[in-house]
Amino acid sequence: MAAELVRGQNHPLSQMRLEIRVAAGKPVVAAATLGDEHGRIHGVAWVAHPGTPTLPGLEVSKQAAADHRLAVDLGAMPETVHRVSVLLALPLGGDGPVRFGAVAAPFVAVTGLDGTEVASYTITGLDAESAVVALELYRRQGAWKVRAVGQGYAGGLAELLTDQGLPQATHLASSINEAVAHGLARSVAAPPPRTPDADRTRQTATPALGPEGSGSTTQGASGAVAPQSTSPYGAQGTPGAVAPQSGYDGGAAAVNPPAGDQHAAGPIDYSHPRRQTGAPPQPAPTAPPAPPGQPARPVAGDATGWSMEERLYNQVWGMFEDLARTMAAYRSAVDFADSRMEKELDQALSDPRSRIGGQGDTAREAAQAKHAQLVDQARAALDRDLDQLTAECEVVEPALPPAFAGWDNPVWHGYRVPMEIPMALRLGDLHLPESPELRIPMLVRLPLERGLWIDSGGAESLDGSFTDSHELRRLALDTAVAHAARLLAVYPAGEFAVHVIDPAGSAAQALVPLVHTGVLAAPPAVGAAGVTDVLTRLTQRVDLVQMAVRGGAADSLPPGLDTAEQLLIVNDFPHGFDDRAVTQLRYLADEGPAVGVHLMMVADREDAAGYGPLLDPLWRSLMRLTPLPDDHLADPWVGHAWTYEPSRVPPGSHVLRQVLTEVATTRTKHR
């Protein structure tokens, strides 16, 4: 099955000789750059463009066209080449469009020589950009992969090439534009008709913006010319011409549907929302310009960063900072209004003469009116900012990769074990009492820098109700299992292992998803002997890795040592733990994260009160999370008490078992 990628997602390549097919609806320039292991371009000789269309293992089109085929032979690439970036740009001059926001979202597909699609990517979310890095093929540990990039540049090819570190970027961009303007025309066939997958029914959606999607058809080139003799494919890489059939609708709205319009499309294909199949390409409807003085419509991934994942991460934390800032301003304004009203009332009523007759009532009404006016102004500013942040959340949440997404996000339904470790992990949501409906994802960087403590202690909930202690322990265990499953899911196969200590066996029911899918490194340890065995092995691992790192001999570790990141889930602490085990846990909490051993405690701190202050450093070293919403998290920036809410698996959903089964299956294949 072909992989339908979103920004930042990658996919392995099993073939060395490939074609990269582009359908854009309007003529675009196709080019490619070669980079070393650091992504640097070593001069203009490392750029294939219409003026120099062939390089070793690579050929691009000579002219701007609505459809392109780029020939790639990864086996013929020089050893110094580790990255191939595919670039698209709008040609300068003429009466054509000058920004990608005015054309259909470009569609890029990586195929085999027989036309079989390996991976595809629809570049959505572009607006003022006139050049874009569509995707890149990169070498990692001897194998090649493709990554969807979609990084646009409003400054065109010159800005794009400058960003890739090419000193002669401006001159080369001029040469490319000149070659396009004066070069010979070359027609390139469009991708072959796309048929529905055998094991999945694709749903057709109407555009989220604009009319009903019955716009005019953009017909591609009708003929194909054989590549030059210098092509890395030779004659066998020249398929016959086919009618263009690649289709897509909605443009930027495909990934970023406007608020309130999510229901317009009916069923949504989880692998790539709102993309039609079988229809010819047509111009994408563009979002109407924002009224004067109004903020622009938000776009997912518009923060800075080298990859879509990094841009989304920065955007989420920018949303967190914006919410904290606007809420601090609102609270400060309300406090000022309160203090001003009190001061005015004190001044008015301090004079006994003002308390006689109606003067006091008049002063009180005037002070209250000023107070209401100030509060209303502050609330209006807050509501304006909250509306903007809510609109941004509505476009960012559907675009998040699995590591950042909630368990109810459709991205999990197309989950595949990643090939690389993500930069962060979602542990839940954060919100403030003035806007409980606006949830900001709580992301923490990977690898974890500190352990986690799932607090199973009884406490009054935010709504004033109490939860039974047994039910709270069950919820804490379910939360721990969900966090462990997410960690297993976002790491590559075999690079993360989970151990469980359950001295009394009380967590058997909650651990069923981990046990039955076979993702645990070993069965849950029970009894004193099991506790001792697991803690001894993990403390020895920490000791060995520490000695190897400090001695500069990381390659001298024992052959049987598991170098994967390790997570230890500890249930019902301190029941079943002697003094030696407690000391080992403290050691793992302090020294483990630096060498890849992480601790997750499911415990009530009051149960360990018998140890006195000896365990205080243990609790302080862990990040406290709760199974129920709780306002225990405070940011050091403005001091807000944020309400934390864990990311729960929807009731009745099988997504957790599905994800863990995929992890176990992939792990078996990689052994």
C-alpha positions in Angstrom: 0.0 0.0 0.0 1.3 3.4 -0.9 2.1 5.8 2.0 0.2 9.1 2.0 2.5 11.4 3.8 1.9 14.6 5.8 4.4 17.3 6.6 7.4 15.9 8.5 6.5 12.2 8.0 9.0 9.9 6.4 8.8 6.5 4.7 11.4 3.9 3.8 12.4 3.3 0.2 12.9 -0.2 -0.9 13.9 0.6 -4.5 16.9 2.5 -5.8 15.6 3.6 -9.2 12.6 5.8 -8.8 10.5 8.5 -10.5 9.2 11.6 -8.7 6.0 12.8 -10.3 4.6 16.2 -9.8 1.1 17.6 -10.7 0.5 21.2 -9.9 -2.4 22.4 -12.1 -0.3 25.4 -13.3 3.2 25.4 -14.8 5.9 25.1 -12.2 9.7 24.8 -12.4 11.1 21.5 -11.0 14.7 21.3 -9.7 16.7 19.2 -7.2 19.7 19.8 -4.9 22.2 17.3 -3.6 23.5 17.6 -0.1 26.1 16.0 2.1 25.6 14.3 5.5 25.0 17.7 7.0 22.6 18.8 4.2 25.1 21.3 2.7 25.2 22.0 -1.0 28.8 22.2 -2.3 28.3 24.6 -5.1 26.1 25.0 -8.2 27.3 21.7 -9.6 25.2 20.0 -6.9 21.9 21.5 -8.3 19.9 19.9 -11.1 17.7 22.5 -12.8 16.3 23.4 -16.3 19.7 24.9 -17.3 21.6 21.8 -16.1 19.0 19.0 -16.1 21.2 16.0 -15.5 23.5 15.0 -12.7 24.8 11.6 -11.7 21.8 9.6 -10.7 19.4 12.5 -11.3 17.4 14.2 -14.1 14.9 17.0 -14.0 12.7 18.7 -16.6 14.0 21.4 -18.9 11.0 23.6 -18.8 8.1 24.8 -16.6 5.1 22.5 -16.8 2.0 21.6 -14.9 3.2 18.0 -14.6 6.8 16.6 -14.2 8.7 13.4 -14.0 12.0 13.5 -12.3 14.3 10.4 -12.7 16.3 9.3 -9.7 18.8 6.5 -9.4 19.9 6.4 -5.8 22.5 3.7 -6.5 24.3 6.0 -8.9 24.6 8.8 -6.4 28.1 9.7 -5.3 29.0 8.5 -1.9 29.2 12.0 -0.7 25.6 12.6 -1.4 23.3 11.9 1.5 20.2 14.0 0.6 18.2 14.8 -2.5 15.8 17.8 -2.1 13.1 18.2 -4.7 12.2 21.9 -5.3 9.2 23.5 -7.0 9.0 27.1 -8.0 6.6 29.4 -9.9 8.2 30.8 -13.1 8.9 34.5 -13.1 7.4 36.8 -15.7 4.4 36.3 -17.8 0.8 36.5 -16.5 1.0 33.3 -14.4 0.4 33.1 -10.7 3.1 34.5 -8.4 2.2 32.6 -5.2 1.3 29.0 -4.5 -1.8 30.1 -2.6 -3.4 31.0 -5.9 -2.9 27.6 -7.5 -4.0 24.0 -6.7 -2.0 22.3 -3.9 0.9 20.6 -5.7 0.8 16.8 -5.5 4.1 14.9 -5.5 4.4 11.1 -5.7 7.4 8.8 -5.5 6.9 5.8 -7.8 8.8 2.8 -9.1 9.8 2.4 -12.8 6.5 0.5 -13.4 4.5 3.4 -12.0 3.7 1.7 -8.7 3.3 4.5 -6.1 5.6 4.2 -3.1 4.7 7.4 -1.3 2.8 10.6 -2.0 2.4 14.0 -0.5 -0.1 16.9 -1.2 1.6 20.2 -0.3 -1.1 22.1 1.5 -0.9 25.3 3.6 1.0 27.4 1.1 0.0 31.0 0.6 2.5 33.8 -0.3 5.3 31.4 -1.1 6.6 31.1 -4.7 9.1 28.3 -4.1 8.9 25.2 -1.9 11.0 22.3 -0.9 8.5 19.5 -1.7 10.2 16.5 -0.3 13.6 15.0 0.3 15.2 11.6 -0.2 17.8 11.0 2.5 20.3 8.3 3.5 20.2 7.0 7.0 22.3 4.1 8.3 22.8 2.9 4.7 19.1 2.9 3.8 17.2 5.6 1.8 14.0 7.2 3.0 11.6 9.9 1.7 10.4 12.7 3.9 7.5 15.2 3.2 8.9 18.7 3.8 6.6 21.4 2.3 8.8 24.3 3.4 7.8 27.3 1.4 9.7 30.6 0.6 8.1 33.9 -0.2 11.4 35.1 -1.7 11.4 32.4 -4.4 14.3 30.2 -5.5 16.9 32.7 -4.4 15.7 32.6 -0.8 15.3 28.8 -0.9 18.8 28.2 -2.2 20.3 30.7 0.2 18.6 28.8 3.1 20.2 25.6 1.9 23.6 27.3 2.2 24.5 28.0 -1.4 26.7 31.1 -1.7 25.8 31.7 -5.4 22.0 31.4 -4.7 20.9 34.7 -6.3 23.0 34.1 -9.5 21.8 30.5 -9.8 18.2 31.5 -9.3 18.5 34.1 -12.2 20.1 31.4 -14.4 17.3 29.0 -13.7 14.6 31.6 -14.5 16.5 32.5 -17.7 16.8 28.9 -18.7 13.0 28.5 -18.2 12.3 31.6 -20.2 14.5 30.6 -23.2 14.7 26.9 -23.0 13.0 24.4 -25.3 9.6 23.2 -24.3 9.4 19.6 -23.0 6.1 17.9 -22.3 6.0 15.4 -19.5 3.2 13.0 -18.9 1.2 13.2 -15.7 1.0 10.4 -13.1 -1.1 7.4 -14.0 -4.7 7.0 -12.9 -4.9 6.5 -9.1 -7.1 3.6 -8.2 -8.6 2.9 -4.8 -6.6 0.7 -2.5 -7.7 -2.9 -2.4 -8.2 -2.9 1.3 -9.7 0.5 1.9 -12.5 2.5 0.5 -11.6 6.2 -0.1 -14.2 8.8 0.7 -14.7 11.8 -1.6 -15.0 15.1 0.1 -16.2 18.5 -1.1 -13.9 21.4 -0.8 -13.9 23.2 2.5 -13.7 26.6 0.9 -15.2 28.0 -2.3 -17.9 26.4 -4.6 -18.8 22.8 -4.9 -15.6 21.7 -6.5 -17.1 21.5 -10.0 -14.5 23.9 -11.4 -12.8 23.6 -14.8 -10.4 20.8 -15.5 -6.8 21.6 -15.9 -5.5 19.3 -18.7 -1.8 18.3 -18.5 0.6 17.5 -21.3 -0.6 14.8 -23.7 2.7 13.5 -25.0 6.0 12.2 -23.6 9.5 12.7 -25.0 12.2 10.1 -24.3 14.8 11.2 -21.9 18.3 12.1 -23.2 20.9 9.5 -23.4 22.5 10.8 -20.3 19.4 9.9 -18.2 20.3 7.5 -15.3 17.4 5.4 -16.4 18.1 5.1 -20.1 15.3 4.1 -22.5 13.6 1.7 -20.1 12.7 4.6 -17.8 10.3 6.2 -20.4 6.8 5.0 -19.9 4.1 6.0 -22.5 2.0 9.0 -22.1 -1.1 8.8 -19.9 -4.0 11.1 -19.3 -3.6 13.2 -16.2 -5.8 11.8 -13.4 -4.2 13.0 -10.2 -6.8 14.9 -8.2 -7.0 16.9 -5.1 -9.3 19.6 -3.8 -9.4 22.1 -1.1 -5.9 23.5 -1.2 -4.9 24.7 2.2 -8.3 23.8 3.5 -7.4 20.1 3.0 -5.3 20.1 6.2 -6.6 23.3 7.7 -10.4 23.3 7.6 -12.0 26.5 8.9 -13.8 26.5 12.2 -17.3 25.2 11.9 -16.8 23.5 8.5 -15.5 20.1 9.6 -18.8 18.5 9.0 -19.1 19.7 5.4 -17.1 16.8 3.9 -18.9 13.9 5.5 -16.6 10.8 6.1 -12.9 11.7 6.1 -10.1 9.5 4.9 -7.7 9.2 7.9 -4.6 8.8 5.7 -5.0 12.2 4.1 -8.1 14.3 5.0 -10.2 15.8 2.2 -8.3 14.6 -0.8 -10.4 13.4 -3.8 -9.4 10.5 -5.9 -10.0 10.1 -9.6 -10.8 13.7 -10.4 -8.5 15.9 -12.6 -6.6 18.7 -10.9 -8.4 21.9 -10.5 -7.6 25.3 -9.0 -7.8 25.3 -5.2 -10.2 27.8 -3.7 -8.3 30.4 -1.7 -9.3 31.7 1.6 -10.9 35.1 1.5 -8.7 37.9 2.7 -9.0 38.9 6.3 -11.0 42.1 6.9 -8.9 45.2 7.7 -7.7 45.1 11.3 -8.5 41.4 11.7 -5.8 38.7 12.2 -5.0 36.4 9.3 -6.5 32.9 9.2 -4.1 30.6 11.1 -2.1 27.9 9.4 -0.7 24.8 10.9 3.1 24.7 11.0 3.7 28.5 10.4 6.3 28.7 13.2 10.0 28.6 12.6 11.9 25.3 12.4 13.9 23.0 10.1 11.1 20.4 9.8 7.3 20.3 10.0 7.6 18.5 13.4 9.8 21.3 14.8 7.5 24.0 13.4 4.5 22.4 15.0 6.3 22.0 18.3 7.3 25.6 18.3 3.8 26.6 17.2 2.2 24.7 20.1 4.5 26.3 22.6 3.8 29.7 21.0 0.1 29.1 21.6 0.9 28.3 25.2 2.8 31.5 25.7 0.1 33.5 23.9 -2.6 32.1 26.2 -0.5 32.7 29.3 0.3 36.3 28.2 -3.2 37.3 27.2 -4.6 35.7 30.4 -2.1 37.5 32.5 -3.1 40.8 30.9 -6.7 40.1 31.5 -6.2 39.2 35.2 -4.0 42.3 35.6 -6.7 44.5 34.1 -9.4 43.1 36.3 -7.2 43.5 39.4 -6.6 47.1 38.4 -10.3 47.7 37.9 -11.0 46.2 41.3 -8.4 48.2 43.1 -9.5 51.4 41.3 -13.1 50.9 42.3 -12.2 50.2 45.9 -10.0 53.4 46.0 -12.7 55.5 44.5 -15.3 54.2 46.9 -13.0 54.8 49.9 -12.4 58.3 48.7 -16.1 59.0 48.1 -17.3 57.5 51.4 -14.5 58.8 53.6 -16.2 62.2 53.7 -19.3 62.1 56.0 -21.1 64.6 53.8 -21.1 62.2 50.8 -22.9 59.7 52.9 -25.8 62.1 53.4 -28.5 62.0 50.8 -27.8 60.5 47.4 -24.2 61.6 46.9 -22.9 58.3 48.2 -25.2 56.3 45.9 -24.1 58.4 43.0 -20.4 57.9 43.8 -20.9 54.2 44.2 -22.8 53.8 40.9 -20.1 55.9 39.1 -17.3 53.7 40.5 -19.1 50.5 39.6 -19.8 51.8 36.1 -16.1 52.6 35.6 -15.2 49.1 37.0 -17.7 47.4 34.6 -16.3 49.4 31.7 -12.7 48.4 32.4 -13.6 44.8 32.9 -15.7 44.7 29.7 -12.8 46.2 27.8 -10.4 43.6 29.2 -12.9 40.8 28.5 -13.3 42.0 24.9 -9.6 41.9 24.4 -9.4 38.5 26.0 -12.2 37.1 23.9 -10.6 38.4 20.7 -7.3 36.6 21.6 -9.2 33.5 22.7 -11.1 33.3 19.4 -7.8 33.6 17.5 -6.1 30.9 19.6 -9.2 28.6 19.3 -9.1 29.0 15.5 -5.4 28.2 15.6 -6.1 25.1 17.7 -8.7 23.9 15.3 -6.2 23.8 12.4 -3.1 22.7 14.4 -4.7 19.7 16.2 -5.6 17.7 13.0 -2.1 18.4 11.6 -0.2 17.0 14.6 1.9 13.8 14.1 1.1 10.8 16.4 3.7 11.9 19.0 1.9 15.2 19.5 -1.7 14.0 18.9 -4.3 13.0 21.3 -5.6 9.5 21.3 -8.8 10.7 19.6 -6.9 12.1 16.7 -7.6 10.2 13.4 -3.8 10.1 12.7 -3.6 7.1 15.0 -5.9 5.1 12.7 -3.2 5.1 10.0 -0.3 4.6 12.6 2.9 3.0 11.5 6.0 2.5 13.6 8.3 5.5 13.0 11.9 5.3 11.7 13.1 8.2 13.8 12.7 9.4 17.4 10.4 12.4 17.5 11.5 15.6 19.3 8.7 15.6 21.8 5.8 13.7 23.3 2.3 14.7 24.4 1.4 13.9 28.0 -2.0 15.6 28.1 -3.6 19.0 27.8 -3.4 22.3 29.6 -6.1 24.9 30.1 -7.0 27.9 32.4 -10.3 28.4 34.2 -11.3 31.5 32.2 -11.2 29.4 29.0 -11.7 25.7 29.9 -12.6 24.8 26.3 -9.3 26.0 24.9 -6.8 23.1 25.4 -3.1 23.5 24.6 -1.2 20.2 24.1 1.3 19.6 26.9 4.5 18.5 25.1 7.8 17.4 26.7 11.0 16.9 24.9 12.4 13.4 24.2 14.3 11.6 25.6 12.7 12.3 28.9 14.8 14.3 31.2 13.0 13.2 34.4 10.7 10.4 35.5 6.9 10.5 35.8 4.8 10.1 38.9 1.2 9.2 38.3 -0.4 10.3 41.5 -3.0 7.8 42.7 -3.7 9.6 46.0 -7.2 10.7 46.8 -8.0 14.4 46.5 -10.9 16.6 45.9 -11.6 17.1 42.2 -11.9 20.6 40.6 -15.7 20.3 40.6 -15.8 19.5 44.3 -16.6 15.8 44.0 -14.6 12.9 45.4 -13.4 9.8 43.6 -13.3 6.5 45.3 -9.8 5.5 46.1 -10.1 2.2 44.3 -11.4 3.9 41.2 -8.7 6.5 41.4 -6.0 3.8 41.5 -7.6 2.2 38.4 -7.6 5.5 36.6 -4.0 6.1 37.6 -3.0 2.7 36.2 -4.9 3.3 32.9 -3.1 6.7 32.6 0.2 5.0 33.1 -0.5 2.3 30.5 -1.6 5.0 28.0 1.6 7.0 28.6 3.8 3.8 28.2 1.9 2.8 25.1 2.5 6.3 23.6 6.2 6.1 24.4 6.4 2.6 22.8 4.6 3.9 19.7 6.7 7.0 19.0 10.1 5.2 19.2 11.5 3.1 16.3 11.2 -0.6 16.5 13.4 -2.1 19.2 14.6 1.3 20.6 12.3 1.4 23.6 11.6 -1.3 26.2 9.1 -1.3 29.1 9.4 -3.2 32.4 6.7 -3.5 35.0 7.0 -4.1 38.8 3.7 -5.0 40.3 4.6 -6.7 43.7 1.0 -7.8 44.6 -0.3 -8.3 41.1 -3.0 -5.7 41.6 -2.4 -4.1 38.2 -3.1 -7.2 36.2 -6.4 -5.9 34.6 -4.9 -2.5 33.7 -1.8 -4.1 32.2 -3.8 -6.3 29.8 -3.1 -4.2 26.7 0.7 -4.3 27.3 0.7 -8.0 28.3 -1.5 -9.5 25.6 0.1 -7.6 22.7 3.6 -8.8 23.8 5.3 -5.4 23.9 6.7 -5.8 27.4 10.3 -6.7 27.7 9.3 -9.4 30.3 6.2 -10.4 32.2 5.3 -8.0 35.1 7.6 -8.7 38.1 5.6 -9.8 41.2 6.8 -10.7 44.7 10.0 -9.7 46.5 12.1 -11.8 44.1 10.7 -10.2 41.0 11.2 -6.7 42.4 14.8 -7.5 43.3 15.6 -9.0 39.9 14.3 -6.1 37.9 15.8 -3.4 40.0 19.2 -5.1 40.1 19.3 -5.5 36.3 18.4 -1.9 35.7 20.8 -0.4 38.2 23.6 -2.5 36.8 22.7 -1.2 33.3 23.0 2.4 34.6 26.3 1.6 36.2 27.7 0.0 33.1 26.6 2.8 30.7 27.9 5.5 33.1 31.3 3.9 33.3 31.5 3.4 29.6 30.5 7.0 28.9 32.8 8.5 31.5 35.7 6.4 30.3 35.1 7.3 26.7 34.6 3.6 25.8 30.9 3.4 24.8 31.7 0.7 22.2 33.0 -1.6 25.0 29.6 -2.4 26.5 28.8 -6.1 26.9 27.4 -7.6 23.7 24.2 -8.7 25.4 23.4 -5.3 26.9 20.1 -3.9 25.6 21.0 -0.4 24.4 17.3 0.7 23.9 15.7 3.3 26.1 14.2 1.6 29.2 11.0 2.5 31.1 10.2 1.0 34.5 6.6 1.2 35.6 6.4 0.8 39.4 2.9 0.1 40.9 1.8 0.4 44.5 5.0 1.9 45.9 6.1 1.4 48.7 4.2 -1.9 49.2 6.5 -4.8 48.6 9.7 -2.7 48.6 12.4 -3.1 51.3 15.0 -0.4 52.1 17.4 -1.7 49.5 14.8 -1.5 46.8 13.8 2.0 47.8 17.5 3.1 47.6 17.7 1.5 44.1 14.6 3.4 43.0 16.0 6.7 44.2 19.2 5.9 42.3 17.3 5.1 39.0 15.3 8.3 39.4 18.4 10.4 39.8 20.9 8.8 37.5 18.8 6.8 35.1 17.5 9.5 32.7 21.0 10.6 31.6 21.8 7.0 30.4 18.3 6.0 29.0 16.6 4.5 32.0 13.3 6.2 33.0 11.0 5.7 35.9 7.2 5.9 36.0 5.8 5.6 39.5 2.1 4.9 40.1 1.8 5.7 43.8 0.2 7.8 46.5 2.7 9.9 48.3 0.8 9.5 51.6 1.4 5.7 51.5 5.2 6.4 51.7 4.8 8.8 54.6 6.3 6.2 56.9 9.7 6.7 55.3 9.6 10.4 56.4 11.5 13.0 54.5 13.9 10.5 53.1 11.8 10.1 50.0 11.1 13.8 49.4 14.0 14.0 46.9 12.4 11.1 45.0 9.0 12.9 44.6 10.7 16.2 43.7 12.8 14.5 41.0 9.6 13.2 39.2 7.1 15.1 37.1 3.7 14.7 38.9 0.8 13.9 36.6 -2.8 13.1 37.7 -5.4 10.7 36.3 -8.1 13.4 36.8 -8.0 17.1 35.8 -6.0 19.0 38.4 -4.6 22.5 38.7 -1.2 21.6 40.2 1.1 22.7 37.4 2.4 26.3 37.5 4.6 27.9 34.8 7.6 29.9 36.0 6.9 32.6 33.4 3.8 34.3 34.7 2.9 31.9 37.6 -0.5 30.7 36.3 -1.9 27.5 37.9 -2.6 25.4 34.8 -5.1 22.7 34.9 -3.6 19.4 33.6 -5.8 16.8 32.0 -4.4 13.5 30.9 -4.8 12.3 27.3 -7.3 9.6 27.6 -8.2 6.8 25.2 -11.8 7.3 24.1 -14.3 4.9 25.8 -14.8 1.8 23.7 -11.9 2.6 21.4 -9.6 -0.1 20.3 -6.9 2.3 19.2 -4.5 1.4 22.0 -4.6 -2.3 21.2 -4.3 -1.5 17.5 -1.2 0.7 18.1 0.5 -1.8 20.4 -0.2 -4.7 18.0 1.5 -2.7 15.3 4.5 -2.1 17.6 4.8 -5.8 18.4 4.4 -6.9 14.8 7.1 -4.4 13.6 9.4 -5.4 16.4 9.1 -9.0 15.3 10.0 -8.2 11.7 13.1 -6.3 12.8 14.6 -9.0 14.9 
